[in-house]
Amino acid sequence: MGKFLAGVIVISALAAGIGIYYLQIYAFYDEVQVSGTDDVQMTVLATGQPEPVLYEDFQAIDADSSPIRYRACFTTSMSVGMMTETYQSYPDAVPLEAPGWFDCFDAREIGAAIEAEQALTFMGTENITYGIDRVVAILPDGRGFVWHQINRCGELVFDGQTAPDDCPTPPERN
């Protein structure tokens, strides 16, 4: 009887582990529908507003379960000079890992390119959701990547601290 119970426990634990893995890696993600015109936006220096940029080959995933699960890949033909003179840079950009099956987005490659100052990082949309910025990185070969990153205001408010005066008013908590 003891071996039977041990077997049931092991099988149950294995099934739970497989279920949790599936839920984290596959179940909550959805492909983002491509509009073809404004899927990639960057904040213009002159206006402080995000505007669509030139892009091709756009693909993205997102999940309702977290505001930082958004990942996207695209290509662009825009020149480095034009981008640096036109769009707001984003210091301290740190790409977040994507599920392995979304193979166009390699956070390690992007992060290494940012650290080596080979990739340019730009503000996509500030506070796309309170405390979350949409960040855009462009590699020298024209490949581009987009992800959501918690900003300074979000870090403080999500930790239960009061937002500084220069932050937008946080949403009401339920």
C-alpha positions as MATLAB code, in Angstrom:
seq = 'MGKFLAGVIVISALAAGIGIYYLQIYAFYDEVQVSGTDDVQMTVLATGQPEPVLYEDFQAIDADSSPIRYRACFTTSMSVGMMTETYQSYPDAVPLEAPGWFDCFDAREIGAAIEAEQALTFMGTENITYGIDRVVAILPDGRGFVWHQINRCGELVFDGQTAPDDCPTPPERN';
ca = [
       0.000    0.000    0.000;
       2.914    2.364    0.762;
       4.411    1.943   -2.727;
       1.023    2.639   -4.279;
       0.605    5.891   -2.288;
       4.174    6.948   -3.073;
       3.481    6.292   -6.762;
       0.280    8.372   -6.642;
       2.181   11.235   -4.991;
       4.990   11.106   -7.559;
       2.592   10.966  -10.513;
       0.490   13.808   -9.055;
       3.595   15.953   -8.508;
       4.792   15.224  -12.045;
       1.374   16.112  -13.533;
       1.262   19.333  -11.502;
       4.777   20.256  -12.638;
       3.926   19.668  -16.290;
       0.724   21.689  -15.893;
       2.514   24.630  -14.260;
       5.228   24.575  -16.930;
       2.626   24.597  -19.712;
       0.707   27.452  -18.097;
       3.826   29.600  -17.687;
       5.335   28.982  -21.103;
       2.378   28.520  -23.456;
      -1.132   28.953  -22.096;
      -1.343   32.661  -21.284;
       0.396   34.042  -24.370;
      -1.510   35.165  -27.435;
      -0.199   36.404  -30.756;
      -0.763   40.128  -31.209;
      -2.820   41.004  -34.266;
      -0.711   43.055  -36.690;
      -2.193   46.376  -37.804;
       0.571   47.034  -40.328;
       0.692   50.762  -39.608;
       1.295   51.512  -35.932;
       2.557   48.304  -34.336;
       5.959   49.896  -33.634;
       6.043   53.387  -32.178;
       8.837   55.488  -30.676;
       8.634   58.742  -28.738;
       9.661   61.770  -30.801;
      12.110   64.177  -29.108;
      10.366   67.304  -30.414;
       6.850   66.406  -29.238;
       7.333   63.859  -26.459;
       4.637   61.737  -28.115;
       4.964   58.255  -29.602;
       4.590   58.024  -33.361;
       4.678   55.049  -35.747;
       8.030   54.230  -37.337;
       8.989   52.345  -40.503;
       8.957   48.586  -39.921;
       8.433   45.233  -41.612;
       8.170   41.598  -40.546;
       6.391   42.445  -37.272;
       5.428   39.658  -34.895;
       4.460   39.940  -31.235;
       3.071   38.073  -28.264;
       1.315   39.344  -25.158;
      -0.581   38.022  -22.159;
      -3.366   39.444  -20.020;
      -1.803   37.837  -16.939;
       0.981   40.458  -16.653;
       1.695   43.885  -18.159;
       5.361   42.949  -18.740;
       4.824   39.879  -20.923;
       4.710   41.826  -24.199;
       7.505   40.942  -26.687;
       7.821   41.905  -30.334;
      10.284   41.577  -33.202;
      10.492   43.516  -36.456;
      12.950   44.890  -38.992;
      13.481   48.499  -39.976;
      15.333   50.354  -42.705;
      15.673   53.586  -40.709;
      19.227   54.918  -40.365;
      20.978   55.106  -37.002;
      21.626   58.832  -37.458;
      17.995   59.610  -38.158;
      16.780   57.569  -35.178;
      19.205   59.118  -32.670;
      18.315   62.638  -33.830;
      14.560   62.029  -33.904;
      13.614   59.673  -31.071;
      14.010   59.739  -27.289;
      16.618   57.297  -26.028;
      15.887   54.902  -23.167;
      18.699   54.507  -20.647;
      18.882   51.373  -18.500;
      16.958   49.185  -20.926;
      16.982   45.549  -19.840;
      15.215   43.062  -22.120;
      13.166   40.407  -20.372;
      13.262   36.745  -21.390;
      10.649   35.533  -23.852;
       9.316   31.981  -24.011;
      11.669   29.736  -25.968;
       9.086   29.107  -28.684;
       9.052   32.846  -29.565;
      12.458   32.418  -31.135;
      12.875   35.812  -32.827;
      13.337   37.465  -29.397;
      16.616   36.518  -27.690;
      16.942   38.621  -24.531;
      20.570   37.544  -23.998;
      21.612   38.631  -27.486;
      19.725   41.915  -27.165;
      21.118   42.564  -23.676;
      24.688   41.835  -24.810;
      24.277   44.225  -27.751;
      22.963   46.930  -25.402;
      25.863   46.431  -22.978;
      28.364   46.553  -25.867;
      26.660   49.769  -27.047;
      25.879   48.153  -30.394;
      22.097   48.338  -29.966;
      20.222   51.608  -29.681;
      17.379   51.773  -27.155;
      14.426   54.126  -27.416;
      11.296   55.019  -25.494;
       8.424   53.407  -27.278;
       5.521   54.600  -25.123;
       5.987   55.880  -21.594;
       3.481   54.501  -19.072;
       1.699   52.325  -21.633;
       0.150   50.976  -18.431;
       0.862   52.796  -15.190;
       4.493   52.174  -14.204;
       5.282   50.224  -17.385;
       7.192   51.616  -20.388;
       7.271   50.087  -23.859;
      10.956   49.937  -24.863;
      12.353   49.563  -28.391;
      15.870   48.313  -29.215;
      17.415   48.395  -32.674;
      20.472   46.335  -33.658;
      22.940   47.541  -36.320;
      21.550   45.074  -38.875;
      18.065   46.644  -38.634;
      16.472   44.010  -36.422;
      14.263   45.584  -33.797;
      12.768   44.346  -30.556;
      10.084   45.648  -28.232;
       9.280   44.744  -24.625;
       7.613   46.224  -21.577;
       9.781   47.294  -18.659;
       8.852   48.545  -15.186;
       9.874   52.199  -14.827;
      11.049   54.067  -11.705;
       7.554   55.186  -10.714;
       6.190   51.677  -11.141;
       8.964   50.132   -9.045;
       8.167   52.440   -6.134;
       4.380   52.174   -6.303;
       4.387   48.391   -6.881;
       6.583   48.063   -3.765;
       3.903   49.904   -1.774;
       5.760   53.211   -1.543;
       4.353   56.633   -2.351;
       4.953   57.883   -5.871;
       7.334   60.877   -6.076;
       5.892   64.214   -7.199;
       7.343   63.854  -10.718;
       5.410   60.612  -11.312;
       1.876   60.430  -12.696;
      -0.895   59.778  -10.179;
      -1.131   56.033   -9.550;
      -4.426   54.311  -10.292;
      -6.753   53.516   -7.406;
      -6.237   50.102   -5.859;
      -9.183   47.754   -5.534;
];
